[in-house]
Amino acid sequence: MSASPITRGLLIALTAQAIFTINDTCAKLLTVKYLVFQIISMQALVAGVIVISALLATGQFKLSSINSPRRLATRGLLAGVGALTNIYAFSVLPLADVYAIIFCTPLIVTAVSAPLLGERIDRARWIAVIIGFCGMVIMVRPGGSPLSLGHAAALLSACISACVVLLLRTIAGQEPRLMMVAAVVAAHFIVGLPVALFIGRLPDLVDLAIILLSGASMAAGQFLMVEALRLAPAATVAPIQYTKLVWGLIVGALLFGDQPKPHVLLGTAIVVATVLYLLRRAPPRRRDL
């Protein structure tokens, strides 16, 4: 008996999150030698070649199919800036800590949806948002350990991701999903290139292999998420992102010697629980990428 489309979508999303962790791990390894700007441009160059080749091979590279170039470009640039803050956070914090803070993105989206989009947020959802933010405070534990620019960068990345989600809600269903992927990859390259050209350095063969793996995993993860969202509703696929914390803990322990912190795990559990509750309480909407 073959699996249902939703089951296949969930399995594909699970694979995509594991592959995204490979991309993040490569980025963290590269931060030892290279600037964040150069890392993101090198990743995007490799990913861009793969994405454009795939679009050309399938006949889906059609600029005329884009309905709102300005909003698509804005979303891509926001994602690019978010990636810069993300990679910087990876350079100074364990992967799992960064993932835990970024998991707050849905809380931020819910909190600002009322004033910005006019969405009605009932009392139960507001309480869940407040509890979720309390979980984030437990994670960063102000006063218990010194906060760093890495924590600020991870939080900024979560805020930028929330902006991307809100913008995506205005263009969902209007733009081809694969062209949206291409726009994000292109923006990553553009955001990092100016600084990389003037201050960058040539990678050695080992680093070149890491760069190729990083870019390929970026492209593969994006394509897999597109396929997962084609097979299953976004609300069903969204919780799969929390498996990145498991991968982050494993990779952090094996490659970087990071030990799980009890307060981070506790805070993450609170955030994940509240986000899952919000997903169940959220009104039905069109599928997002």
Phi and psi in degrees as a GROMACS rama.xvg file:
@    title "Ramachandran Plot"
@    xaxis  label "Phi"
@    yaxis  label "Psi"
@TYPE xy
-79.0687  151.394  SER-2
-70.7237  153.259  ALA-3
-70.5824  160.501  SER-4
-56.6338  -39.0816  PRO-5
-65.7324  -41.5536  ILE-6
-62.7477  -43.4762  THR-7
-63.064  -39.6433  ARG-8
-61.7603  -41.1383  GLY-9
-66.4699  -41.0284  LEU-10
-65.7606  -39.4948  LEU-11
-66.1312  -41.5535  ILE-12
-63.4451  -38.5198  ALA-13
-61.2531  -42.9614  LEU-14
-64.6247  -40.8731  THR-15
-60.788  -42.0118  ALA-16
-66.4873  -36.2302  GLN-17
-64.2831  -39.9585  ALA-18
-69.1897  -37.7324  ILE-19
-61.4985  -34.1425  PHE-20
-65.2835  -36.036  THR-21
-61.0712  -44.0145  ILE-22
-60.9182  -44.5789  ASN-23
-66.0804  -38.4842  ASP-24
-64.3234  -43.3448  THR-25
-60.3484  -42.885  CYS-26
-61.5303  -42.7728  ALA-27
-63.4723  -40.4907  LYS-28
-63.388  -38.2093  LEU-29
-74.0768  -23.6459  LEU-30
-65.479  -14.0533  THR-31
-66.375  -32.0724  VAL-32
-115.727  -24.0677  LYS-33
-122.899  152.963  TYR-34
-68.4213  152.114  LEU-35
-56.4936  -40.1415  VAL-36
-61.834  -41.4073  PHE-37
-69.4155  -37.878  GLN-38
-60.9442  -48.2397  ILE-39
-67.1171  -35.4101  ILE-40
-71.4903  -36.7542  SER-41
-68.3421  -42.5586  MET-42
-57.9797  -48.2885  GLN-43
-67.487  -32.534  ALA-44
-62.1645  -47.2217  LEU-45
-65.7175  -47.4113  VAL-46
-62.7674  -37.9868  ALA-47
-63.128  -41.4992  GLY-48
-60.4063  -42.6292  VAL-49
-66.8308  -46.776  ILE-50
-64.4565  -46.9897  VAL-51
-66.1768  -38.9686  ILE-52
-60.7878  -42.0496  SER-53
-66.5213  -40.3757  ALA-54
-65.7461  -41.1091  LEU-55
-67.7102  -39.6211  LEU-56
-65.7082  -31.8615  ALA-57
-97.6628  1.94288  THR-58
71.0214  22.8311  GLY-59
-102.682  0.763024  GLN-60
-84.3316  89.1591  PHE-61
-133.596  104.135  LYS-62
-63.7163  -26.7669  LEU-63
-68.4157  -15.8638  SER-64
-81.7147  -7.92859  SER-65
-80.3844  124.871  ILE-66
-90.9444  -32.4125  ASN-67
-134.972  80.7707  SER-68
-57.9949  -37.6953  PRO-69
-65.4784  -47.5922  ARG-70
-68.0846  -34.4293  ARG-71
-66.1865  -41.9878  LEU-72
-66.8332  -39.3362  ALA-73
-62.7727  -43.3581  THR-74
-61.19  -43.2231  ARG-75
-63.212  -44.175  GLY-76
-66.297  -39.5261  LEU-77
-61.1012  -42.9561  LEU-78
-63.1135  -36.7712  ALA-79
-65.2926  -45.1709  GLY-80
-64.4445  -39.2771  VAL-81
-60.8202  -37.5144  GLY-82
-65.6888  -36.5341  ALA-83
-60.9657  -47.6227  LEU-84
-66.3267  -34.4667  THR-85
-61.7497  -51.0245  ASN-86
-65.4798  -37.6875  ILE-87
-61.9041  -42.4274  TYR-88
-60.4891  -40.3977  ALA-89
-61.5373  -30.9978  PHE-90
-70.3183  -22.3265  SER-91
-121.662  -10.0248  VAL-92
-125.775  156.742  LEU-93
-61.5384  149.944  PRO-94
-53.7618  -46.2194  LEU-95
-62.2492  -36.6601  ALA-96
-65.5707  -42.4957  ASP-97
-64.0545  -46.4762  VAL-98
-57.2371  -42.9922  TYR-99
-60.2481  -42.6323  ALA-100
-70.7711  -39.8257  ILE-101
-67.6089  -23.7692  ILE-102
-61.5754  -13.0615  PHE-103
-76.4271  -6.15636  CYS-104
-50.9112  -49.2306  THR-105
-60.6499  -30.152  PRO-106
-65.5944  -42.5305  LEU-107
-65.5396  -41.6246  ILE-108
-59.2075  -46.4089  VAL-109
-63.4376  -41.4518  THR-110
-65.0161  -35.386  ALA-111
-98.4271  -5.23436  VAL-112
-65.1185  -33.4514  SER-113
-65.7941  -55.1649  ALA-114
-71.7143  -31.4173  PRO-115
-89.1121  -39.8672  LEU-116
-109.873  -3.99778  LEU-117
73.2199  18.8369  GLY-118
-76.2843  144.666  GLU-119
-86.7221  121.257  ARG-120
-110.492  115.252  ILE-121
-75.8767  172.232  ASP-122
-60.7086  -40.0583  ARG-123
-62.2198  -39.699  ALA-124
-69.8392  -36.5563  ARG-125
-63.4609  -40.9229  TRP-126
-61.9036  -41.3015  ILE-127
-62.5313  -40.391  ALA-128
-62.5725  -45.0649  VAL-129
-62.8429  -43.3462  ILE-130
-62.8529  -40.5463  ILE-131
-61.8087  -42.1355  GLY-132
-67.9586  -31.4292  PHE-133
-62.2492  -38.3547  CYS-134
-61.05  -38.8188  GLY-135
-65.4036  -38.913  MET-136
-62.1814  -39.5162  VAL-137
-62.912  -38.7984  ILE-138
-61.7058  -49.4553  MET-139
-81.6837  -19.7209  VAL-140
45.1739  65.6761  ARG-141
-60.8291  133.101  PRO-142
90.4436  -24.3522  GLY-143
-84.6173  -32.2371  GLY-144
-150.684  151.148  SER-145
-64.1058  130.349  PRO-146
-80.2224  149.835  LEU-147
-127.325  174.738  SER-148
-62.6209  -24.1805  LEU-149
-63.3466  -41.5267  GLY-150
-64.0444  -42.4221  HIS-151
-63.9489  -39.686  ALA-152
-65.8548  -41.2729  ALA-153
-64.9585  -40.93  ALA-154
-66.5125  -40.7111  LEU-155
-62.4932  -38.8435  LEU-156
-61.573  -40.4622  SER-157
-63.9712  -40.1542  ALA-158
-66.2218  -41.7078  CYS-159
-65.4213  -40.6704  ILE-160
-60.7767  -36.6837  SER-161
-64.4815  -40.342  ALA-162
-62.2695  -40.1699  CYS-163
-62.2332  -43.4846  VAL-164
-63.3863  -44.2081  VAL-165
-63.2005  -41.1741  LEU-166
-66.5798  -37.4951  LEU-167
-62.796  -33.6803  LEU-168
-62.9374  -26.2694  ARG-169
-83.5811  -15.7806  THR-170
-120.884  1.95469  ILE-171
-57.8246  131.288  ALA-172
84.4059  -8.48957  GLY-173
-98.0942  -23.1661  GLN-174
-118.981  145.43  GLU-175
-62.0471  132.77  PRO-176
-61.8054  -41.4384  ARG-177
-67.9419  -32.8666  LEU-178
-68.4014  -31.4351  MET-179
-66.8965  -37.8335  MET-180
-62.7275  -45.4282  VAL-181
-61.0129  -38.913  ALA-182
-64.7252  -39.9345  ALA-183
-65.298  -45.1294  VAL-184
-63.3618  -43.016  VAL-185
-61.527  -41.0333  ALA-186
-66.1884  -37.918  ALA-187
-56.4124  -44.8306  HIS-188
-65.2891  -44.3476  PHE-189
-66.685  -39.8268  ILE-190
-63.7701  -39.3575  VAL-191
-89.5524  -21.7691  GLY-192
-62.3419  -47.0906  LEU-193
-55.1414  -46.6154  PRO-194
-70.7426  -39.5757  VAL-195
-61.3793  -35.3842  ALA-196
-65.3778  -34.8409  LEU-197
-94.4311  -29.9806  PHE-198
-118.872  -6.05584  ILE-199
-68.7856  166.998  GLY-200
-133.287  153.084  ARG-201
-72.6386  133.114  LEU-202
-77.6751  151.241  PRO-203
-82.6698  -179.036  ASP-204
-64.8061  -39.6468  LEU-205
-64.1004  -46.4371  VAL-206
-66.5025  -33.9212  ASP-207
-61.9823  -39.8679  LEU-208
-63.415  -40.0767  ALA-209
-65.558  -40.0025  ILE-210
-63.0217  -44.5923  ILE-211
-62.3257  -42.5019  LEU-212
-64.3305  -40.3787  LEU-213
-63.726  -47.8097  SER-214
-65.9929  -40.5473  GLY-215
-65.3152  -39.1813  ALA-216
-69.8848  -33.4914  SER-217
-61.1739  -48.5082  MET-218
-65.7875  -44.5791  ALA-219
-62.1241  -43.1661  ALA-220
-62.1334  -41.405  GLY-221
-64.2788  -45.4573  GLN-222
-62.9148  -41.1548  PHE-223
-65.3792  -37.8543  LEU-224
-67.3278  -36.577  MET-225
-60.707  -43.7952  VAL-226
-67.5453  -39.9147  GLU-227
-61.3363  -41.3209  ALA-228
-74.4391  -19.6568  LEU-229
-73.5825  -31.6158  ARG-230
-91.7041  -28.4485  LEU-231
-135.554  152.067  ALA-232
-62.0696  148.148  PRO-233
-59.1181  -38.7089  ALA-234
-63.8598  -27.3546  ALA-235
-80.391  -36.7733  THR-236
-77.4078  -34.4847  VAL-237
-51.2713  -45.546  ALA-238
-62.7829  -17.1523  PRO-239
-62.8155  -23.3743  ILE-240
-59.9891  -24.0379  GLN-241
-71.7621  -12.5221  TYR-242
-67.8692  -17.2223  THR-243
-61.463  -29.1926  LYS-244
-63.815  -40.4435  LEU-245
-62.2604  -48.4065  VAL-246
-61.3739  -40.0269  TRP-247
-62.6998  -39.9666  GLY-248
-65.5274  -41.4753  LEU-249
-67.13  -49.6824  ILE-250
-64.7649  -41.95  VAL-251
-60.0733  -40.4809  GLY-252
-71.3114  -41.0522  ALA-253
-77.7506  -40.3616  LEU-254
-99.0052  -33.4896  LEU-255
-117.033  -0.798566  PHE-256
69.543  23.1146  GLY-257
-80.0739  135.612  ASP-258
-104.994  135.995  GLN-259
-59.2464  134.404  PRO-260
-98.3475  128.103  LYS-261
-55.6128  -40.7042  PRO-262
-68.6998  -31.5636  HIS-263
-68.5848  -43.7366  VAL-264
-64.2358  -41.4644  LEU-265
-64.8244  -47.9226  LEU-266
-62.0893  -39.4193  GLY-267
-64.4896  -41.3782  THR-268
-60.0359  -39.6964  ALA-269
-66.2828  -44.9753  ILE-270
-63.1713  -46.7804  VAL-271
-61.3833  -43.1918  VAL-272
-62.1031  -42.7282  ALA-273
-69.5535  -37.3904  THR-274
-66.0845  -42.0682  VAL-275
-62.0566  -37.7845  LEU-276
-64.4454  -42.971  TYR-277
-64.0739  -36.3552  LEU-278
-63.464  -38.0585  LEU-279
-72.0477  -32.4591  ARG-280
-86.6761  -14.2063  ARG-281
-66.4161  143.217  ALA-282
-68.4913  150.779  PRO-283
-62.5464  142.422  PRO-284
-145.595  173.536  ARG-285
-66.1796  155.434  ARG-286
-69.6851  135.92  ARG-287
-106.04  161.465  ASP-288
